[in-house]
Amino acid sequence: MVLQHKLIAIGSSTGGPGHIQKILSAIPADFNASIVIGQHINSIFLDSIVESLNSFCRIPVYVGKDNLAIQTPSVVFAKGAGINEIRGENGAYKLKILEASSEDYSPSINRLFSSMASLPQPSQILAAVLTGIGDDGARGLLELRRAGAYTIAESEKTAVVYGMPRAAYELGAANEVLDLDKIITKILEFGR
């Protein structure tokens, strides 16, 4: 199965909403990729965050739901507490929300990233672990790197909390460690 469009995966926790707002503010209307975000947040607050982002973003932003076909360009937020996975079906990427709950974080960035590592054409995937407490996303980012995706961990300099990106760096999961502004530049280049 050949899936033609590019995917960007972002995982974040504490400090993430502000970083995501900066990233999405820079995305042009003619962006040539889809963005999937795993942000640790209570699902109760996700709708209002997405509504706020839609007020200024130049591409549509959605709260994920089971079987959602991921369009280009668009932004889809994984929604806890079920496990979110990206799968390739009938030539399209789809978000699947499993009934099983994540044993640690909600949503589980590791599970989201790991599901993407088995997609065809991993070279069409860019993944980044941003600011956050703990180590969620590090194992999944390593799987993506090993599969051939381009992987980034945020630098200590710009991370609000240098837990998740540090874990990714220490695991050898990142092709690069970058400040947030350079991550934004990479994302824009990737989506051309």
Secondary structure as UniProt FT lines:
FT   STRAND          6..12
FT   TURN            14..15
FT   HELIX           16..25
FT   TURN            29..30
FT   STRAND          33..39
FT   HELIX           43..54
FT   TURN            55..56
FT   STRAND          61..63
FT   TURN            66..67
FT   STRAND          68..69
FT   STRAND          74..77
FT   STRAND          82..89
FT   TURN            90..91
FT   STRAND          92..101
FT   HELIX           109..117
FT   HELIX           122..124
FT   STRAND          125..129
FT   TURN            136..137
FT   HELIX           138..147
FT   STRAND          150..154
FT   TURN            156..158
FT   HELIX           164..171
FT   STRAND          176..178
FT   HELIX           180..190
//
